[in-house]
Amino acid sequence: MNDAYVMLNCDLGAEAAIIEELKEIEQVVDVFETIGTHDMLVKLQAENFEKVREIVSRNIQQIKKVRSTSTLIKKES
C-alpha cells in the first residue's frame, strides 16, 4: 500500500460538502481542514502510484468547488 497526502484548495464555504464527498472515496483514510496555504489535507491509501494518480485526477479534482490540488506520496524506506 502507498500512502499519499493531497492538499487541496476550495471555494469559500464549500468545505463541509467537499469533505462529505471525499469520505465516500474508498481509498480516503482521513480528511482534515487546515489553516494556512491549503484548505484541506486528505490522506489516501492505494495499491500503487498509478492508483493514487487516478483517484486524484478522476475523483478529487472532479469534485465541484475544488480549485486546486497538490499531491505528496510517501517514500518507502
Beta strands, then each sheet from edge to edge (+ up, - down):
strand 1: 2-10
strand 2: 28-33
strand 3: 40-46
strand 4: 66-73
sheet 1: 2+ 3- 1+ 4-
end
